[in-house]
Amino acid sequence: MKKLLIAALAIFVAGQLKAQDVTGSWVGAISVSGVKLHLVFNIKKTSDTSYSSTFDSPDQKAFGIACSSTFVKKDSLFIGIAIIKGGYKGVLAGKDSINGTFSQGPAKLPLSLKKISDAEKANLSADKVRPQTPKQPYGYHSEEVEYDNADKSLHYGATFIRPEGDGTYPAVIIISGSGTQDRNGTMMGHQPYWVLADYLTKNGIAVLRVDDRGAGKSSLGPDINNKTSIDFSYDVEASLNYLETRPDIDKKHLGLIGHSEGGMIAPMVAARRKDIAFIVLWGGPGVNGAKILTEQSARALKQQGMDSLTVDAYKKLHLQMLNLFATSATRADLDERIPGVFDAWKKNQTQKVLNDLTVPTTNMADVLKTYDHLYDSGWLRFFICYDPAIALSKVKCPVLAVTGGKDTQVDAAENLGRIKEVLTKSGNKDFEVKTIPGLNHLFQTANTGDVSEYEQITETMSPVAMNIICSWIKLHLK
């Protein structure tokens, strides 16, 4: 679910340069869950010993993010990225290359940078050919809008589209998945939220798609490091309040479509608001983040060639560790409990399993550091601990939960099974859960469903999936 957070990065770069000139644009690529993500640092000299910088992530259409300062010591470059609790450390290797390491939380990835020309930089930013991306003339009314939340502490940028003509129209808000995304859900050249919105509006449904905090025209807001899905659910409420001011909206037929984490947020809003007529959960979780992240990590180990016994042993340990978060009031509480869990698990493992997982060369300080980094992220700690059933059990409006049969990020059987169980037990009288064969987490027609395929697939979103969502919504407008 999680992709690299790149919007509103506070990059710490401070100091002086004597050995070599680092001015210009530098590009490198990291691999995030099998997806190549380009990073560009743009450095300018402001005086003999000081520099200013901006940061780009062209694959996510994020450009010109201001950096605070630049630090170079002899031939070494140091970049800190506060918002992701990480950064970059590199050593100049000639006038056109830097070799180093990119870090985000506990993860460390090799990242070599090379200096590029303005033309090469522009080529990185060029849009990939995606046939489903809407093109003008759209055949419907499209409007760029901006609005604030109730206390004016947050500003939002969005696009509102509706069919042409007078009258009022049913409307939906698309809620993005995890990570900072623009209103179109832009990633790897695909814009799935725009493609879905285009389809819905051509079928009579108005759509509001909104920039996340810190993306596009939406402000970052205060204390972003400690914001969780609950905070983002109130962003959705601000968008609902805006929609209800419009004279072209049918206020009796307002719905939410939540993708991935958005499928966890939509029930939060629907549980609080009686003006929600329906919600659609697109690859939304039914179990807590501890289970989802454990399954994702296990899949990565399988791809590395580890056998099932080793993977199962790892899953047991990792899930136990993550489950400690919910009952640990502080990091100190967590650190006090981890060694006991680790030692008890270790006693029950074969030497082969321990060797495969590099346990003999891992000390307790490394184990604590790994889980401390996860715990210290307010968003991630909430996601790990939160049970989607809390809000879902309070939802009384109609619910459609759809997941791709080849979704490798949110397993269809486990999560849809739990959603069905919760809605049945809570007495919701109108819901449907559906697995769509052959589709991945983005609802692309996939071969394996692995994240590494997302960029390679030409299709942005399966017409089959869009028709299922649209038909269900129209059925509930009668």
N, C-alpha and C positions, 0 to 999 in steps of 0.2 A: 504494500500500500504506500509505504513511505517513499517519496522521491526526494532528491536533494533540495533543501530549502535554500533558495538563492535570493529571494526578494528582501530588500531593506537590510542587506548585510552591512555590519559595522566592521570593516576590515582595518585592523590596526597595522599600520606600516609607519615606523618612525626612524629617523637617523640620518646618516650621511654616507656618501659614496665617494671613494677615491680611486678604487682599482679599475672599474669599468663603468660604462654608461648603460643604465637600464631604461632610459626613456624609450617610449614607443609601445607597441602592442605586442603582448606575449600570449601565445595560445598553447593549451595542452588538453588532454582528455583523460578522464577517469572512467572506470567501469562501475556502474551502480546497478547491482542485481542483473548483470549481463548487458546493461544498456550503456553505450558510449555517450558521455556527456562532456561537451566542450566547455572549457573555462577560459576566459580572456581577461588579462589584466592590462589596463592602459595606464601608462606612467608618464607624467610630464614633469619637467624641471621648473621650479618656481623661483629658485635662487641657486647660488653655488653649492649649497649643502642641503637644500630641502626640495621636496617633491610632492606632487598631488597625484591621486590615482582614482580611476573608476574601474568598475568590475562588470563584466558581461557574462551571461549564460545564454548564448545564442540559440541553443536547442530548446530553451524554455521561453524564448522571446523576452528576455530580461536584459536591458541595456542601460549603461550610464549610471549604475548604482555608485553613489559617492563613497570613496574611501577616506579615512580620516588623516592618515599620514603614511610615510614610507621609511623603513629602517633597513639600512644596508651596512654591514660591518665587514670591512675588507672585501672579500669576494662572495659573501653570504647574504642572501635576501631572506627577510623574515616577514611573514604576513599572518596576522591573526584575524580570525573571523568570529567575533564575539557571539553573534546570534546563534551560531551552530556549535559553539564551544569547540572551535577548531581553527584551522588555518593552514598556512603553507610555509615550509622551510626549504630553501634551495641554495645551491652553490652555482655561481656563474661558471660555465664551461665554454669559454670563448665568447666572442661578441654577440653571437646569435642563439645561444642556448643556455638553459638553466636546468639542472637536475635536482630533484627534491622529492618531498613527500607532502601530500595533502591529508589533513586529518579532520574528522568530524566525530565528536564524541570519542568513543573508544576505538573507532575504525581508523586505520592508517593505510593510505593508498599511494603507490608511486605515481608521481606526476612530473613529467619533463615538459618544460616550456620552450618554445622556439619563437623568435621574433618574426613577425609577419608584416607585410605591407598593408596599406590601406585597402588595396584591391582584394587581397586575400581575406582580410577581415570582412569586407563587404560580401564576399562569396559565402562565408560562414553564416551570414545573416540571411542569405537568400532563402526564400520559401521553397520547400520540397514540393514536388508535384503530387498532390493528393486530389484525385478526381471528384471526391464528394464535397470538398470545401465550397461553400456557396459563392456564387459569382453574380454580379449585377447583370441585368435587372432582377431583383429578388422576387418581384411579384407580390410584395406585401409591404406594409409600412414599417420602416426601421428608424429608430430614434435613439440617439445617445443621451443618456440622462445622468444626473448627479443629485445626490440627496444626503442628508445627515441622519444620525441616530437622534434619539429624543433629547439627550443632554448636549448635543453638538460636539461630543468628544471624538467622534469618528465621521469621516466623510467617505462616501462610496461612489464609484464610477460603474456604470452598467449600460447594457444595451437592451432596449425594450422593443419587441417586434409583435405585430398583430396583423390580422388580415386587413386588406384595404376596405374602406367603406365605413359608414356611420354605424352606430349601435354599440352594444357591449359584448365582450368576449370572455369566455373562461380563460384563466391564466395559470401558469405554473412558474415556479422559481426553480432553477437548477442549482443544487448545492454541490460544491466541488468535493473531491476526495482530498486526502491528506497532502500536506505540503502547500506552499504558496503558489497559487495558480491564477492566471488571468481569466477573464470572463468566458473565454472560448475553450478553456482546458488545454491550452496549447502545450504539446509535448511531442518531440521528435517529428515535427512537421504536421502532426495531426491536430485537429481542433474539434474533438468529439462533441463538446457541449453546443457549439455552433451548428454542427451537422444535425444533431438531434432537434435543436430549436427550429431550424429551417424546416425540417420534416413536419414537426408539430404545427407550426404556423400555417404551412400550406394545407393543413388539414383542419383549420379553423380554430386553433388554440394559440392564444397569446403567450409569450415567454419573456421572462426577465432573467438575464444571465449577468452575473455580478463579479467584478474583480475582488479577489480575496484581499484581506488586509495587507498593505505593502506592495500590492501588484497594481499595474495600470494606474487608474485614477483614484484608487481607494487608499486612504491614509493608513499608516502602520498602527497608530494608536499607542497608548502608554503601556509600558511593562510587557512587551510582547513575549519575552522569554517565559513568562508564567501563565500565559493564556492557554486554555484547554478547549475541548470541543463544546463545553457548556458556554463559554464566552462566544464562540463562533455561532452558536445557536441563536444568540441574541442579535447577531448581525443579520441572520435570516429574518428575525422579527422586524428589524428596521426596514428590510426590503418589503416585507408584507405590508407594513404600515404605509410605505410609499405607494405600493400598488393600489391600496384602498383609497388613495386620494384621487385616482384617475377616473374620469367620467366614462372612459371607454372599457372599463373592466366590470365583468359580472361578479360582484362580490360574494355571490352564493356558490360560486364554483372556482375557488382558489385552491391550488394544489402544490405539492412539493415533490421534486424528483431529486433524490439524494444518491450520489455516486460514491461508493466505497465508504470513507469516513462520513460523507454526506448522508449515507444510508443509516448511520447511527445518529446523526444530528436531526434528521427529519422527524423521527418519533419524539425527540425531546420537545420540538416546537409543537407538534400536533397534540402532545399530551397536555400542553399548557393553553393552547388556543382552540376555541370552539369554532373559529371561522375557517379552519382548514377542512376542505371537503374531501380530500383524498391524499394519500402519499404513495410514491413509488420508490422502492428500495432497489437500486441498481448495483448489484455486487456488494450489498451492505452486510455488515457482520451481525451474526446472531449470538456469538460467543465473545468472551472478553479478549482483550488484546494479548494477554499472556498466552492463550492458546493459539491465536493467529500467528504471532511472532515466532512461537516455538515451531509450528508447522512450516513456516517459511524458512527458518534456519535449518530444519531437518532436511528440507528439500535441497537446500544448497549443499549440505554434506553428502547427500546421495549423488548429486551431480559431480562431486569431487571424487566419487568412486568408493565411498565408505560403505561397508556392509550393513545389513539391516540390524544386526545385534548392536553394533556401535552406535548407529543412528538412534535406535530405541533407547539406549542407555543415556545418550546425550539429551534426548527429549525429556526423559524423566527428570534429569538434573535441572535442566534449564527451566522447565515449568515449575518445579519446586522453588527455585530461586525467584522467579518472577512473581509467584504467588505470595512470597514474603512481603512484597511491596505494599499490599493492601493493609497489612497489620503492622507495618513499621512506620511510626509517627515521624521519625527522623532518620537521616542517613546513619547516624550512630547506632540507632536501634537495628537497622538492617545489617550493618557491619558486625554487630555482636552475634547475630543469628546465622549468618552465612557459613562460618567455619564448621559449625555443628552439622548443618545440612550437607555440606560438601564432604566432610569426613565420613558421615554415615553412608552416603552414596558410594564413596570410593571403596569402602570395605566390601561392597557387594559386587564389584566389577572384576572381570578377568584382566590379566596383565595385557592381553592384546587390546582390549577396549581402552585401557588406560594409555597404552602406547599410541594407539590411533588418534586419541584426543589430546596427545602431548601432555598428559597430566604429570608424568615424572619430571618434566622440565618447567612446570608451572608452579610458582609459589603463591601463597595465599594473598600476598599484596596485589598480584596480577588479577586474581579472581575478584577481589574487592573493588579494584579499579574499574573493571569491566561493568559490574553491576551498579557501582556508584555513579558512573556516567549516565546510565539509563535512568536511575532514580532522580538524578539532578535535573533532568528535563521535565518541567511541569507538564507539558503536553503529553510526552511519552508515558510518564508515570500514570497520568489519568487514563490514557488509552489502555495501558496494561491492566489496570485495576477495574475499569468500568464494565459493568454487565449491561448489555443492551436491553435486557429484559426489564430493567428498571423503568424505562420510559415506554417501551413497546407494550408492556402489560396495561398501560393507561390509555392507549390509543383506541378510540372508539370509531373513528372514521374508516372508510374502506382502505385497504392496504394491498398493493401488489408488490411482491418480492420476487425479483428475477435475478438469476446468476448464471453465468456461462458454465457449461459443462466442462470446459477446459481451463477454468479460472484457477491459476496456481497461487494466487494471493489470498483469496477468500474462498475456501473450499465449499462447493455447492452443497454437497450432501450434509456436511456437519452444520453449516450456518443456516441453510434453508430449513433443515430439520428442526433446529432450535427455534427459529422464528415461527414456524407452524405450531410447535408445541406451546409457545408462550401465548400466541394469539388465540389458540383454541382454549387454553386454560383460563384466559382472562375474559372469555365470552364475546370476543369480537365476531360479529355476525356476517361480515363481508370482507373476506380476504382471499388472496390466491398466492400460492408459492409455486414457482415454475423454474425448472432448469432448462436452459436453451442449449441443446447439443452443439458442440463444435466451436463455441465462442469462448474467448478469453476474458480477462478482467475489464477490458475496454469495450467488450462486445464486438471485437473483430473476429472474423472467421479465421481460425488458427490451426496450425499443425500440432504443436505441442502445448500451446498456452503459456509458454515461458515468456518472461518479461523481455528477454533478448529478441523476441520476434516482433515486438510492437513496431519498431522502426522499419523493419523489413516488409511488413504487410502494407500493401497499397490501400486496402480498404480502411476507412476510418471507423465506420460503425455498420454493422450488419443491417440491411433493410428488414430482415426478419425480426430482429430485436426491436427496431423502431416501430414496426407495424404492431407488434405485440403490445408495446407500451401505449401507443396512440389509440389502438382499438379499445384497450381496457379503459383508458381515460374517457373516451367518447361514450362508452357504455355507461359510465358513471356521471355523465352530464345530462342524462335523460330525466 
